[in-house]
Amino acid sequence: MTIIDKLKSLLHITPTYDPSLTVRNIAYFSGVDAHVNNKLDIFLPAGRANSVQTFTAQTEIDRRRIPVIVHVHGGGWVRGSRTSEGRGGPTVGRTCAQEGFVGVVISYRLARISLISYLAWSLIFGLVIIIVGIGLLSWQLIAGYVAFMAVAYGYNFFYKVRKPVNIDHMMDDISRALIYVRDHIQEHCSDADPNQIFLSGHSAGTHLISLLVLDKSHLQRHHFPLSCIRGVIATSGIYSLANPTHDSHNNIRSWIFKILYSSNLIYPKGKTMKDYSPIEYIKEGDDLPPFLILSARYDMGLEVDGKRFYERFRACRQSADYHVVSGSHGSIASNFAKNDARKYFFQFIHQHMT
């Protein structure tokens, strides 16, 4: 044992999940329009990975096929990654494996931040810089900040994302990741059941997975059967793009959200925000998987949309559960392993797995 390992042990920061059970950077799509973000990580439960399987006696329940949980990170559609601890993806993946399931965390193509959103965020942070600059009598600090933000936006616009990404592109990426899981997950874990997939998401990721399941045209375009999805765990999501934080479209909170976040989204020709709002596709009589809807106590106002989303399910006599978890919009994902979201998450999976 190295000195660093001993120090980690003394400080109780030794990881409880064996990193060797993580299969990283798997390309789930390699077509002509493949993107660097078309990758996923797989978190294998101990004793289930092909590399460590033995023929020792096991009970029938231990040998049953186990569900696969596919998680999609958030980040306002313009930032975030499957590897970002702050976005919660690795935490969700590791915790799923620790609970005996196969965790899959994916990345997808991100949108380019819009000019209006960029200017708004620049103004918010710029006010702090201006106050500090005036206090220090440093106009160079203010001028440097303005120049830096202008160059940063130019880099983002002209280099980082050459081809604009719209919501359909994100839908395509998640569908392709599901196809990879269905066709290849047993190469990594022979006990995994590709016909028992649970979709999980946080924030913008929740918006995407909810839309994918409720607007069936996206999965149909890729010939992926909805019957493979056993349930959806929607955490701190956006379900009404025009007014997720208030019942009125013209409320100041709705406008702030649209400027800072929704303005980043590009819609295919002829489509609008309403066409990409998951709440619009909940209908009585539709064959839908059950939903677990989780909101944080302090959820940037999105708890309004979470409650409204749940009430639409109930009004349409569709299966849904709703819980509020202590914490913030970010911590409900980043502290997933320790908060009540974990409890509700796995109770839901055990209830609906076969």
N, C-alpha and C positions, 0 to 999 in steps of 0.2 A: 504494500500500500504506500503510495506517495505521500509526501508531506501535505500536498493540497487535499488529497483524499481524506487524510486524517483530520485536517482542519475542517473540512466540510462535515465530517461525522461529528466532531465536537460541537459545531455550531448548528447541528440538526438541519443542514441544508442539502444533505445527500438526496438526490431525486428518488422518489418512490416508484418510478416507472423506468424499466430498463431501456435505455436509448437504442440498444441493438435491435429492439423489436419495432423500430420505426423504419419504414421504407420511404425514402425521400425522393423528391424531384422526378416523379414518374410523369412522362408526357402522355396525357390522355387523348391527345389529338395531334396528328402529324400531316394533315392535308395541306393543300396549296396555300390556304390562308391561316395556317397555324401561327400562333403568337407565343412569345416567351412566357406568357402567363398561363398557357394551357398545360398546367402541371398540377399534381396532387401529391399529398403525403398520406401514407397508410400507417395507422397505429394498431399493431397486432396485440391481442390479449395473450398474456403469458400462458404457455402450454398449448396454444392454438396455432402458432406459426408453423409452417411446414418444416422449418429448419430445426425445430425442437420437438416435433411430434414423436411419440413412441407408441408401442403396441401394449403398454401396460393396461391392466384391467381398469375400465371406467364404467360408471353407471350410465344407464340409457340417457339420463338427463344431461350428463356431461358430454355425450356424443351427439346431441342433437344439433341441427344446423342453427347457427346464430345469426341474428340480424346485423346488417351493416348500417352504420349511421354516417350520413354524408353531411358535412357542415360547410356552410358558405359564410365567409367573413363579411363584416360591414366596413364602412369607411366613406359614406356619402356618395358612393358610386365612382369616386375619383381617387381614392387612396386606400391603403390597407393591403394586406397580404396574408396568405395562409400561414406564414411563418411568424407573424407579428404577435407577440405575447400580449401586447396591449389591446389587440382586437379580439383576443380570446380563442383563436383557432387552435393553437397547440394545446391549450388547457382543455378544451372540449375533446380533442382527439385522444389525449392521454387519459382523461377521466373515463371516456367510453371504454378504452382498452382495460383500464383497471376494474371496471364493472363487468368485464367478461364479453364485451362486444368488439366488433371491428370498427374503428373510427377512421373516417376518410375526411381530410380537409383539403379543399380545392382553392385554387386561384382562378381568376377569370379576367378577361379584358376590362380595363377601366376606362371611364369616360374622361374627356379632357375638361378641366375646370373652365367654366364660362367666364367671359370678361366681366360680367356684372357681379358674379359671385367672387371673383378674384379681387375686384375693386372694393367690394363690401368687406371682405376679410382683411384686405390691406388697410382699409380705414379703421377697422376695429383695433388691429395691432398698431397701426400708425398713431392712433390717439395716445397710446402709452408712450411710444417713442417721442412724440411731440412734447408731451408733458415732461418727460425726462430731459429732452433736449433743451427746452426752455429753462428748466430748473438748473441745468448745467451751463446755460448760455452757449450751447453747442449747435449752431446751425449746420455744421458739417455732419453731425449725427443724423439730423433730419434729412438732409440732402442725400446722404449715403443710403439711408433706408429707402427713399423713393427710387433711387437708381438701382438698388439691389432688387426691389420688387419688380421693377420694369424688366430687368434682365432675366429674372427668374420666370416671369410669365412668358417672355419670348422663348426661353429654353423649353418650357412646357408646351408651348403652341407649335413651335417649328421643329423640335427635335424629338422630345420624349414620346409623343403620340403623333406620328405622321398621318395616320389614317384615322379620321374621327370614328368613335365607337358609339353606337346607339344601343338601345335596350335589347333589340332583337339579337345583336351580337352577343350580349351577356347571356341571353336565354339559350342561344346556340351553344355557348361554352359549357353551361351547366348541364344541358342535355347530353353533350358529348362526354362529359365526365361521368354521367349516369350510365351511358352506354359502355364506357370502359369498365366501370364497376360491375355491371351485369355480365360482361363477357370475360373479364380477367381476374376478378377478385379471388376466385378459388385457386388461382396460380400462387397467390400469396398466403391464403389461409383456406385449406380444403374444407373446413367446417363452416365457412361463411355461406350464407343463403342469399344469392343474388335476387331472389324473389321476395325478400323481406328487407326493403330499404326504407329507412326513416330519414327524412330530410330535416335538417336543422339549419337555422340561420340567425344572424344578429343584425339588427338595424337595416342597412341597405340590402344585406344578404337575405334577411327575412322578406323584404319586399320582393326580391327576385324569385325565391323559392315559392312564395305564396302565389305570385302571378303565374309561375310555371305550372303549378298544379291546378289552379282555378280556371285560367284561360288555356284550355286543353289544346289549342291550335299549335302551341310551341312543341309539346311532346309529340303530337301527331305528325308534325313536320319532320321529326327525326325517327318516327316509327317506334317510339318507346312506349310500352303499355303502362297506363296509370296504375294498373293492378299490382305492379311491382312495388309501389310506394304504399307502405303500411300505415304511415302517419307523418304528420308535419309538426315540428316544434318551432313556433314562430316567436322569437324573442325581441322585444323592443323594436317592432317593425313599423314600416310606413305602408299603409294600406289605402290611403286616399291622398294622391300626390298633390292635389290642389289645396287641401286644408287638413293636414294630419294633426295639427295642434289645437284646432278650434272648430266648432260646428259651422261657423260662417267662413265663406271664401274670402271675405273682405276684411276680416279681423286683422289687426296689425301683426299678430303672431303668425297668421297664415302667410302674410306677405313676406315676413322675415324668413320663414322657412323656404318659401319659393325662391327668394333672392339668393340665399346662402347655399341651398341644396338642390331643389328641383330644377333650377335654371341650368344645372350642369347636364341634364339629360337631353339627348337628341332623339327625336321620334321619327320613324320612317314616314315618308311622304303620305299625307292624308290622315295621320294618326295624331291624337292629342293625349294630354295627361289622363283624361278619363279612360281612354282605351288601355292604359297601362296601370290603372289603379285596381289592385286585386279585389277590393270590396265590391266592385261592380259585377263580378262574375259569380257571386254566391247566389245560387238559385235552388228553390225547393224542388226536390225530386231528382236532382243531379246525383250521380254516383261519385261521391267524394270520399277521400280518406279522412279519418278524424284529425282534428287540429288541437294542439295545445298552444294557447296564447299566453305569453308571459310579458308583463310590464314591470319596469323598475318603479320604485316609489317616487324617485325623482328622474323622470325619463325625458327631459327636454320638452315636455308637453305632449309627447307621443303616447302617453297613457290614455289620452282622450281617444286617439285612433284605435288603440288596442281594445278598449272597452266597446267602442262602436263596432269594431270588426267582430268581436264575440257576439254582440247583440244581433248582428245581421245573421250570423250562423244560427243562433237560437230561433230567430224569427222565421228562418227558412227551414227549420227542423233538421238541421245538419248537426253532426256530432262535433262538439267543441268544449274544451275546458279553459277556464281563465283564472290566472293567479297573479297577484302583485307581490314582487320580491323586494325586500329592503335593499337600498343602495341606489346607485346612479345609472344612467344610460350606459356608461362605459364599464362600471364595475360588475354589472350583472353578467357580463361576458368574461372579463379579465379575472374575476374572482369566482368563476363558475364552480371550481372544485370545492369551494368552501361555503357558498351561500345556498339558500333554499331552492334556487333554480335547479340545482343538481337533483334534489329530492323529487321535485315535480317532474323533471325530465325523465328520470328512470322509472318512476312510477307509471308514467304514461307509456313508455316502451314495454314494460312488463305486462301492462294491461292489454296492449294491442298486438303483441307478437304472437306467433302461432307455434 
